Amino acid sequence: MQTLHVKTNEKVMTKILDFINTLSRQGDEIEVLDDKIYAYEKQQIDQSLQDIKEGKVYDIEEVERELLNAS
């Protein structure tokens, strides 16, 4: 999937988002990421990679056992 980063004024952005909404209603697959969503997702990925480096990961079987025993 191709990506496009747009920086523009509010009037043009409104027109672009209206067009995107039209395409979406027609069934086209569109994902909109704004700067806040991008920054949040990047921070979560960076944190996960740091956790892996520090060994802060859990085996899935261990997590399942703990969840099943918690009830």
C-alpha positions as CSV (number, residue, x, y, z in Angstrom):
1,M,0.0,0.0,0.0
2,Q,1.3,3.4,-0.9
3,T,1.5,6.2,1.7
4,L,1.2,10.0,1.4
5,H,2.1,12.6,4.0
6,V,0.2,15.9,3.5
7,K,0.8,19.2,5.1
8,T,-1.6,21.9,4.0
9,N,-4.2,24.5,5.3
10,E,-7.5,23.6,6.8
11,K,-9.6,24.3,3.7
12,V,-7.5,22.0,1.5
13,M,-7.4,19.3,4.2
14,T,-11.2,19.4,4.4
15,K,-11.5,18.8,0.7
16,I,-8.9,16.0,0.8
17,L,-10.7,14.3,3.7
18,D,-14.1,14.6,1.9
19,F,-12.6,13.0,-1.2
20,I,-11.1,10.2,1.0
21,N,-14.5,9.6,2.6
22,T,-16.1,9.3,-0.8
23,L,-13.6,6.7,-1.8
24,S,-14.1,4.8,1.4
25,R,-17.9,4.8,0.9
26,Q,-17.3,3.3,-2.5
27,G,-15.5,0.4,-0.9
28,D,-11.9,1.4,-1.4
29,E,-9.5,0.4,1.3
30,I,-8.1,3.6,3.0
31,E,-6.2,4.0,6.3
32,V,-5.7,7.5,7.6
33,L,-2.9,8.1,10.0
34,D,-2.4,11.5,11.5
35,D,0.8,12.7,13.3
36,K,-0.6,11.8,16.8
37,I,-1.5,8.3,15.8
38,Y,1.8,7.8,14.1
39,A,3.8,9.1,17.0
40,Y,1.8,6.9,19.5
41,E,2.3,3.7,17.4
42,K,6.0,4.5,16.9
43,Q,6.4,5.0,20.7
44,Q,4.7,1.7,21.4
45,I,6.9,-0.2,18.9
46,D,10.0,1.4,20.3
47,Q,9.0,0.4,23.8
48,S,8.3,-3.1,22.7
49,L,11.7,-3.4,21.0
50,Q,13.3,-2.1,24.2
51,D,11.4,-4.6,26.3
52,I,12.6,-7.4,24.1
53,K,16.2,-6.2,24.4
54,E,15.9,-6.1,28.2
55,G,14.3,-9.6,28.3
56,K,10.9,-8.3,29.5
57,V,9.0,-10.8,27.5
58,Y,6.7,-13.7,28.5
59,D,6.2,-17.1,27.1
60,I,2.6,-17.4,25.7
61,E,2.1,-20.7,27.6
62,E,3.1,-19.0,30.9
63,V,0.6,-16.1,30.3
64,E,-2.2,-18.6,29.4
65,R,-1.5,-20.6,32.7
66,E,-1.6,-17.4,34.8
67,L,-4.8,-16.3,33.1
68,L,-6.5,-19.6,33.6
69,N,-5.4,-19.9,37.2
70,A,-6.5,-16.4,38.0
71,S,-10.2,-17.2,37.7
